[in-house]
Amino acid sequence: MNTFKALQISKDGDQQLTESVQLSRDDLMPGDVLVTVEYSTINYKDGLAITGKGPVVRKWPMIPGIDFAGTVIESDHAEFSKGDAVVLNGWGVGEAHYGAYAEEARVKGDWLIKKPEGMTAKQCMAVGTAGYTAMLSVLALERYGITPEQGPVLVTGASGGVGSVAVSILAKLGYEVIASTGRKEHADFLRQLGASEVIDRAELSEKGRPMGKERWRAAVDSIGSYTLANVIAQTQYGGAVTSCGLAQGADLPLTVMPFILRGVSLLGIDSVMAAKEVREQAWARVQQDLDLEKLELLSETVGFDQIIEKATDIVDGKIKGRVIVDIAK
Ligand code: NDP
């Protein structure tokens, strides 16, 4: 039987081992659609899984990789047939079900969506789960009623995956974007993506006052901890802040004051279990509202052999924008 390459993480006592292995289709987990994985990405969660720095993996051994774009090889699912181009984000893939860092993946058809027609598989993975989550965050702000005329929108972790895509989308939609970054050297990059102001993340990363000067109408946060607390404390009356990540920490040390005295709202964002209609809407809006030239600017492509190195970099906060993995390379 033909075999294909996969990146496998396994545990031996407290030691975690990551190695390239050869698998056959019989080794894959159950599912009704078999897919050739063409592109995947490096997400923060993949970094946590591969480095073992966060409790992401729930079954051992595991093939990590939480998202992919590829082509259907075989399908017993009514919505998909051989040759269909598909995209997968989340659903526990790469955590509890064999994931994207393999040339083939067998998954539930219910987890897949059809690839947006105006984008290539590679562009979809330049967006990846981080970019799709950025779009979910923007959609949440829109649903809340935030409009460009109301005032600036802050994006934290702006040089990262969620942040860089959020800056690009918000700027294209006409929002005034304030980008917060710890890497001053990326200020020009962030302006190219559409930020009108770049601030030092150190302004937000230490314990602050319960309420501060009102600086932005809304914010897209992927950092958590003191940063998110300070972001909320400096949000204008009636504004809203989305929370999707924990790059600084999972804690949220704040008071209720911004909520009860300024009517600020905190909007939670989850990409993993989001309903199919929500995903389809987000991807349709990515296609409409993300400038593909900016997507090119904010992404780099690596081969299968560089996954471990880039996974380590993302957890160390060293990645700029998005990293696409060309699985066959
Ligand atoms: P990246 O590593 O690409 O970006 C995170 C950025 O955060 C970094 O580039 C850096 O930006 C900033 N940062 C890193 N460490 C710190 C720190 N200690 N304090 C303050 N800022 C810091 O990751 P992603 O953008 O892919 O993901 C960001 C977060 O969002 C992660 O926690 C991830 O798990 C979460 N996430 C959640 C999803 C969901 O469904 N809820 C989906 C996707 C992601 P800079 O250098 O510009 O300051």
Boltz pocket constraint, residues with backbone or C-beta under 6 A from the ligand:
constraints:
  - pocket:
      binder: B
      contacts: [[A, 42], [A, 43], [A, 44], [A, 45], [A, 129], [A, 130], [A, 133], [A, 156], [A, 157], [A, 158], [A, 159], [A, 160], [A, 161], [A, 162], [A, 163], [A, 180], [A, 181], [A, 182], [A, 183], [A, 201], [A, 205], [A, 222], [A, 223], [A, 227], [A, 243], [A, 244], [A, 245], [A, 246], [A, 247], [A, 248], [A, 269], [A, 270], [A, 271], [A, 272], [A, 314], [A, 315], [A, 317], [A, 318], [A, 319], [A, 321]]
      max_distance: 6.0
